[in-house]
Amino acid sequence: MRRIIVAYDISDHRRRRRVAMLLEGYGERVQKSVFECELDSSRENALSAALRSVLDPVEDKLRLYPLCEKDHALSLAWDAKGRLRHRDGWVF
């Protein structure tokens, strides 16, 4: 399994909705246009093919950032109470 951060900038509303709905089937939305996906190679290939069929290569921007386990373990996120949390629960 490989963890991938997907970020996109798509001005066309219809394509943006299609990409968002597609990504919701592959990972967790962490921002409006950012998803965190954990994929095996077959799902990664399927996602890549599906994205190619939706995106306009001239107008749309999409980036995939692989995230190793070490970096994922170091990631931080705001919790519902507005505190910055480490993945292991430690609060900043």
Beta strands, then each sheet from edge to edge (+ up, - down):
strand 1: 2-9
strand 2: 27-31
strand 3: 34-39
strand 4: 61-67
strand 5: 76-78
strand 6: 84-86
sheet 1: 2+ 3- 1+ 4-
sheet 2: 5+ 6-
end
